[in-house]
Amino acid sequence: MEFHPPNVPATTETAAELDRLGDEIAELSAHLEAATARLLDLIREFDTREGWNSGFRSCGAWLSWRVGLDLGAARERVRVARALGTLPRLARALAIGELSYAKVRALTRVATPETEERLLAVGRAGTADHVERIVRGWRRMDRKAEARETARQHASRTLHAYPQEDGMVVLRGRLAPEVGALLLRALAAARDSLYKKVRGGEAPSMAQQQADALALVAETALHHGVDPGAPGERYQVVVHVDAPVLADPISRASPCSRTARAFPRKRRNAWRATPAGW
């Protein structure tokens, strides 16, 4: 038969000693968090100044090599360091030991300057596990809100063409952000193809160049068709022009006249478009 000695309650002296140990643990932990905050400041500055760009692919790769961190952990340190550059309240809370690195790491996944104050209150009130659960829920809500906004933008897309009495056409529309960015890049590429080699003479205004670029994009699409499988593919337009046209002094005098002479209707089949990387 085993004998178990009775539990003897701690004496007042023992309880006081344990309290002192607990206080020392908490104080040292606060110092470690403050040191971590300083470390993140240094990592952010080092990353911004590209001190890692000496044969390493990223700051995370350099950090993993230099201090022996796991690559995933090193990349996470860099991510948190970058995020805290725009989140001064969370950065200060970590620096004074008010929040742990574990909490700050979780909060920086969703925090913005607008939501920082609310999330700081969450970090102060809950445990690290509690903060992680709230952040996961917050991210799910953000994804749903983003999906709703994307659907709203898609539904509100428009493009109107208004023919005028003189035959000119006025365009007006609203495009989703990614589509608008794609159009701007296509127009810029078309402008480069038309005008980057222009020397001398009076160049068209930017608005006129944009109009010419849109015409080039439309001509290319009609001639070669549209590939729905590659909506973001850029095309480099190569124009074949007869030697007599290039020798014509009128065609050399003006970019607009050169464009008109270079693309006569009977020679549209001379256009050739090839995919080119951005």
TAWOBEL-V267753 format. One record per backbone hydrogen bond with DSSP energy under -1.0 kcal/mol. CO is the residue of the C=O (numbers start at 1). NH is the residue of the N-H. Records with the same first field share a line. If there is no record, write none. Layout:
CO=NH + NH
//
This chain:
11=15
12=16
13=17
14=18
15=19
16=20
17=21
18=22
19=23
20=24
21=25
22=26
23=27
24=28
25=29
26=30
27=31
28=32
29=33
30=34
31=35
32=36
33=37
34=38
35=39
36=40
37=41
38=42
39=43
40=44
41=45
42=46
43=47
44=48
45=49
46=51
47=50
50=53
52=54 + 56
58=62
59=63
60=64
61=65
62=66
63=67
70=74
71=75
72=76
73=77
74=78
75=79
76=80
77=81
78=82
79=83
80=84
83=86
87=91
88=92
89=93
90=94
91=95
92=96
93=98 + 99
94=97
100=104
101=105
102=106
103=107
104=108
106=109
107=110 + 111
112=116
115=119
116=120
117=121
118=122
119=123
120=124
121=125
122=126
127=131
128=132
129=133
130=134
131=135
132=136
133=137
134=138
135=139
136=140
137=141
138=142
139=143
140=144
141=145
142=146
143=147
144=148
145=149
146=150
147=151
148=152
149=153
150=154
151=155
152=156
154=157
158=174
160=172
162=170
164=167
168=164
170=162
172=160
174=158
176=180
177=181
178=182
179=183
180=184
181=185
182=186
183=187
184=188
185=189
186=190
187=191
188=192
189=193
190=194
191=195
192=196
195=198
205=209
206=210
207=211
208=212
209=213
210=214
211=215
212=216
213=217
214=218
215=219
216=220
217=221
218=222
219=223
220=224
221=225
227=230
230=233
234=276
236=274
238=272
242=246
243=247
248=252
249=253
254=258
255=259
256=260
257=261
258=262
259=263
264=267
265=268
267=270
268=271
272=238
274=236
//
